[in-house]
Amino acid sequence: MNSQVRKETVTTNAQGDVEKRIETIDYRSSAGQGQEMRNVQVIHQSNPNKEKSNTSGGVLSNAAASVASTLQSAKEAISRNSS
């Protein structure tokens, strides 16, 4: 993809997060077809509350903590039963 930045604006959305909107041109080509050009808008949203986030980083760290807790409980149960 070859793109060229045309216009960039920074705003705050309804949730209070910063959004950067970039209007650009997207060039695509498929096998046997000519090059297609179209105007697109890309929106980048910042997330200042990463610790409280349900995005991949927050979900994965919570899942890892849950797995660690489950494993620890299983080890304790096994060691009690083998004594």
N, C-alpha and C positions, 0 to 999 in steps of 0.2 A: 504494500500500500504506500503510495506516495501522496503526502498531503502537504498543504500549504496553509498556514495560519492566516486568517483574514481579520477576525475581530475577537477580542477577548474582554469579558466583563466579569467583575467580581461582585456578588450580591450575598445577602443573608436570606435563607429560606424561612418558612413559617416556624420551624422548630429551632431557629436560632443558629443553625449550622452555616458555615461559609461555603458558598458554591462558586466555582469558577466555570463560566460558560465560554466555550471556544467555538466560533463558527469557522468552518474550514471546508475544503473541497476534498472529496474522496475519489481517487482514481482506481478503477478495478478493470481487470480484463480476464476473460475466460477463454479456454481453449476453443479455437474456431470462431471466436467473436471479437469484435473490435473493442477498443477501450471505452469504458463507461465512466462518465464524470457526473457526480452529484454533490449538491450542497448538504452538509451534515452539521449537526451541533453536538459537541461532546461536553458533558457536564461532569466536573470533578467535585466531589463533596468531601470536605474534611470532616474528621470525627474527633473532636477534642476529648470525648469521654471514652477512650479506648478501654479502660478497665471495666466499665459498666456496659460495654458493647456486647451485642449478640452476633457480631461479625465473626469471621473464621478464627481470629486470634483468641477472642474471649471464649468462644464455644470450645475450642480445642484445649485451652488451658483448664477449663472447668471439667471437661471430659477426662483429661489426664489425672486431675486431682481425685475424681470419682473412682477411676480405675485403681489408683494407688491405695485409696482407702479400702476398696473391696479386697484387694490382694492382701493388705495388712490384716484385715479381719479373717480372711481365709487362713493365713499363716497361724494366727493365734488359735483358731478353732482346731486346726490340725495338731498343733503342739499340745493342746489340752487333751485331745483324744488319744495321743500316743503316749502320754504319761501314765 
